[in-house]
Amino acid sequence: MSTLESNIRRALDLILPKIKARHKKSSEPVILGITGLQGSGKSTWASMIVKILALDHQLHTITISLDDLYKTHDDLTAQRNKDPDNKIYRTRGQPGTHDEQLAGKFFKDLKGYIGQGSLKIPSFDKSKFNGEGDRAPETSWPTITHKPDVVVFEGWCVGFQPLPSPTIEEKHSLALSGNLPINTPARHQLSHLLEVNNNLRRYCDAFMGPQYFDFFIHIDTDDLRNVYTWRVEQEHKMIEVKGEGMSDEQVRAFVDGYMPSYEVYLDRLREGFFEDKGRMVRVVLDRERGVERVEEL
């Protein structure tokens, strides 16, 4: 067993008995959220958890990514052009670039799905339009034909919750004065940060708030600067395989697009996603992506 698999099992074991108990009590799928920093291995964690639950515990498990809920290319382009000064929405990713109606409908349909007929899982093709991406044709979406026991919902900002406007203002002020770890919110207008916060509020109301999850795993680090190192390492490995990829400077610019939200929203998530305790696990990684500690929140 690899060190990574051992760490994943260590974290999963803290909530596994509760997942099984929840599954026995309810006919609805157990919803397990997974969020992680860029380069932390979030997608690998999600896919391995699906495998462990299915093979070791006979729980029919599927996964969906927040990335597959993006708006169409036309809608993403329209949003980008709406306010050329808003650097946050130059690329997809932030709250506001996903199709909230599509997401809400999918999870509503999933909740009521009893295994009769088929249910399509939305899909987004990142290769279209020279990497800008577009929603895949519905005919190509993955399809399930019997009710899942567990659904793993993963995404970089899954678990983030909106903050009061004065708190956003305070974070922006702290960044302007150089008192956040990296101070990336200072690179954006306060109004643009508040726009993200308003979009996140709608997300949480529609499909992404704590009320929509049963359990949660958060892959984190105590030093956000590690994210740049991890993502550069990932890109170097991809270049070895594919022969092309982003330069280190391009990777840093890519991570910079996500860092303002990390600096704004992670503090609250680190306190716990749910009001009650025992349903969330926080995994803290060191610079080498080794597990420093696992916390049950």
C-alpha positions in Angstrom: 0.0 0.0 0.0 1.4 3.4 -1.0 1.8 6.2 1.6 -0.9 8.2 -0.2 -3.4 5.4 0.0 -2.5 4.8 3.7 -3.1 8.5 4.4 -6.4 8.5 2.6 -7.6 5.4 4.5 -6.4 7.1 7.8 -8.6 10.1 7.1 -11.6 8.1 5.7 -11.6 5.7 8.7 -12.6 8.6 11.0 -15.9 9.0 9.3 -16.4 5.6 7.6 -18.5 4.1 10.4 -20.8 7.2 10.3 -21.1 6.9 6.5 -22.2 3.3 6.8 -24.7 4.2 9.6 -26.1 7.0 7.5 -26.4 4.7 4.5 -28.4 2.2 6.5 -30.8 4.8 7.9 -31.7 6.6 4.7 -32.7 5.7 1.1 -31.0 8.8 -0.2 -27.3 8.8 -1.3 -24.7 9.9 1.3 -23.1 13.1 0.0 -19.4 13.3 0.9 -17.7 16.6 0.0 -14.0 16.9 -0.7 -12.1 20.1 -1.1 -8.4 20.7 -1.5 -5.9 23.3 -2.5 -4.5 23.5 -6.0 -1.8 20.7 -6.3 -2.9 19.0 -3.1 -4.1 15.8 -4.8 -7.8 16.5 -4.3 -8.9 14.6 -7.5 -6.7 11.7 -6.6 -8.2 11.6 -3.1 -11.7 11.6 -4.6 -11.0 8.8 -7.1 -9.3 6.6 -4.5 -12.1 7.1 -2.0 -14.5 6.0 -4.6 -12.4 2.8 -5.2 -12.1 2.1 -1.4 -15.8 2.5 -0.7 -16.7 0.4 -3.7 -14.2 -2.5 -3.4 -13.7 -2.7 0.3 -17.1 -1.8 1.6 -19.5 -2.7 -1.2 -20.9 0.9 -1.4 -21.8 1.9 -4.9 -20.0 5.2 -5.1 -19.8 7.8 -7.9 -18.0 11.1 -8.1 -18.9 14.5 -9.6 -16.6 17.5 -9.9 -17.6 21.1 -9.5 -15.7 21.6 -12.7 -18.3 19.7 -14.6 -20.9 22.3 -13.6 -19.4 25.2 -15.5 -21.5 27.5 -17.6 -21.3 27.1 -21.4 -18.5 28.8 -23.3 -20.9 31.5 -24.5 -22.1 32.3 -21.0 -18.5 32.3 -19.7 -17.4 34.7 -22.4 -20.4 36.9 -21.8 -19.5 37.1 -18.1 -15.9 37.9 -18.8 -16.8 40.7 -21.2 -19.4 42.2 -18.9 -16.7 43.8 -16.7 -13.3 43.8 -18.4 -11.8 45.4 -15.3 -12.7 42.4 -13.2 -9.6 40.3 -13.2 -11.2 37.5 -11.1 -13.4 36.5 -14.0 -10.9 36.5 -16.8 -10.9 32.7 -16.5 -13.4 30.1 -15.3 -13.2 28.8 -11.7 -14.6 31.4 -9.3 -18.2 31.2 -7.9 -20.3 32.8 -10.6 -18.7 30.8 -13.5 -20.9 27.7 -12.8 -24.4 26.9 -13.9 -26.3 27.1 -10.6 -29.6 25.9 -12.2 -27.9 22.9 -13.7 -26.2 22.1 -10.4 -29.4 22.5 -8.3 -31.4 20.4 -10.7 -28.8 17.6 -10.8 -28.5 17.3 -7.1 -32.3 17.4 -6.7 -32.7 14.7 -9.3 -30.0 12.7 -7.7 -31.7 12.9 -4.3 -34.9 11.6 -5.7 -33.3 9.0 -8.0 -34.4 5.4 -7.0 -32.6 3.5 -9.8 -35.4 3.5 -12.4 -34.3 4.7 -15.8 -31.1 6.6 -16.1 -29.6 9.7 -14.7 -27.0 11.8 -16.6 -24.0 13.4 -14.8 -23.1 16.8 -16.3 -19.7 17.0 -18.0 -17.5 19.9 -19.1 -14.8 19.5 -21.8 -11.8 21.7 -20.9 -10.1 21.1 -24.2 -12.6 23.0 -26.3 -12.0 26.6 -27.5 -8.2 26.3 -27.1 -8.5 25.4 -23.4 -11.3 27.8 -22.5 -13.6 24.9 -22.4 -17.3 24.3 -23.1 -20.1 22.0 -21.8 -19.8 18.6 -23.3 -22.8 17.5 -25.5 -25.4 15.9 -23.2 -25.2 12.7 -25.3 -21.7 12.2 -24.0 -22.4 12.7 -20.3 -21.7 9.8 -18.0 -24.9 7.9 -17.1 -25.9 6.0 -14.0 -28.6 3.4 -14.1 -28.9 2.4 -10.4 -29.0 4.4 -7.2 -25.6 5.2 -5.8 -25.0 4.7 -2.1 -22.4 7.5 -1.8 -21.7 10.5 -4.0 -18.3 12.2 -3.7 -18.7 15.9 -4.7 -15.2 17.5 -5.1 -14.2 21.0 -6.0 -11.6 23.6 -5.1 -14.1 26.0 -3.4 -16.6 23.3 -2.2 -17.0 24.1 1.5 -16.4 27.8 1.2 -19.3 29.8 2.7 -20.2 33.5 2.2 -19.0 36.0 4.8 -20.6 39.2 6.0 -19.6 42.1 3.8 -17.7 43.9 6.6 -15.5 40.7 7.0 -14.7 40.9 3.2 -13.8 44.5 3.7 -11.6 43.7 6.6 -9.8 40.9 4.6 -9.2 43.4 1.8 -7.9 46.0 4.2 -5.5 43.5 5.8 -4.2 42.5 2.4 -3.6 46.1 1.4 -1.6 46.6 4.6 0.4 43.4 4.0 -1.0 41.4 6.9 -2.3 38.3 5.1 0.1 35.4 4.2 0.3 36.4 0.5 -2.0 39.4 0.3 -3.5 38.5 -3.1 -6.9 40.1 -2.3 -5.1 43.4 -2.5 -4.7 42.9 -6.3 -8.5 43.1 -6.8 -11.1 45.8 -6.2 -13.2 45.3 -3.1 -16.4 45.4 -5.2 -15.1 42.4 -7.2 -14.4 40.4 -4.0 -17.9 41.2 -2.8 -19.3 40.0 -6.2 -17.7 36.6 -5.6 -19.1 36.6 -2.1 -22.6 37.2 -3.4 -22.2 34.5 -6.0 -21.0 32.1 -3.3 -24.1 32.9 -1.2 -26.3 31.8 -4.1 -24.3 28.6 -4.5 -24.6 27.7 -0.9 -28.4 28.4 -1.0 -28.8 26.3 -4.2 -26.5 23.3 -3.9 -23.3 23.9 -2.0 -24.1 24.8 1.6 -23.6 22.5 4.6 -27.3 21.4 4.4 -26.5 19.6 1.2 -23.7 17.4 2.6 -23.5 14.6 5.1 -19.7 14.4 5.5 -16.7 16.5 4.4 -12.9 16.1 3.9 -10.7 19.2 3.6 -7.1 18.8 2.3 -5.2 21.9 3.6 -1.8 23.2 4.7 -0.7 25.7 7.3 1.4 27.6 4.8 -0.4 28.7 1.6 2.9 29.3 -0.1 3.2 25.5 -0.4 0.4 25.6 -3.0 2.7 27.3 -5.6 5.3 24.6 -5.0 2.8 21.7 -5.4 1.3 23.1 -8.5 4.7 23.7 -10.2 5.6 20.1 -9.3 2.4 18.8 -10.9 3.0 20.8 -14.1 6.6 19.5 -14.4 5.3 15.9 -14.1 2.7 16.6 -16.8 5.3 18.0 -19.1 7.4 14.9 -18.6 4.4 12.8 -19.8 2.9 15.1 -22.5 5.9 17.1 -23.6 4.2 20.4 -23.0 2.6 22.5 -20.3 2.8 25.9 -18.5 6.0 27.6 -17.5 6.6 28.2 -13.8 5.6 31.8 -14.2 2.3 30.7 -15.9 1.7 28.3 -13.1 2.1 31.0 -10.5 -0.3 33.2 -12.4 -2.7 30.4 -12.5 -2.6 29.8 -8.8 -2.9 33.5 -8.2 -6.4 33.3 -9.7 -7.5 31.1 -6.8 -5.4 32.4 -4.0 -7.6 35.4 -3.1 -10.5 33.1 -2.2 -8.2 30.9 -0.2 -7.0 33.9 1.8 -10.6 35.1 2.3 -12.6 31.9 3.0 -10.2 29.2 4.4 -10.2 30.6 7.9 -13.9 29.9 8.3 -13.7 26.4 6.8 -10.9 25.5 9.1 -13.3 26.1 12.0 -15.6 23.4 10.7 -18.1 23.1 7.9 -21.0 21.8 10.0 -22.5 23.2 13.2 -22.3 19.8 14.8 -19.0 18.1 15.2 -17.7 14.7 14.0 -18.7 14.9 10.3 -15.6 16.6 8.9 -12.0 15.6 8.6 -9.2 18.2 8.0 -6.0 16.8 6.6 -3.0 19.1 7.0 -0.1 18.6 4.5 3.5 19.8 4.8 5.6 21.2 2.0 6.3 17.8 0.6 2.6 16.9 0.7 3.2 14.5 3.6 0.4 14.4 6.2 1.4 16.5 9.3 -1.9 15.7 11.1 -5.5 14.7 10.7 -8.2 16.5 12.6 -11.8 15.6 13.2 -14.0 18.7 13.3 
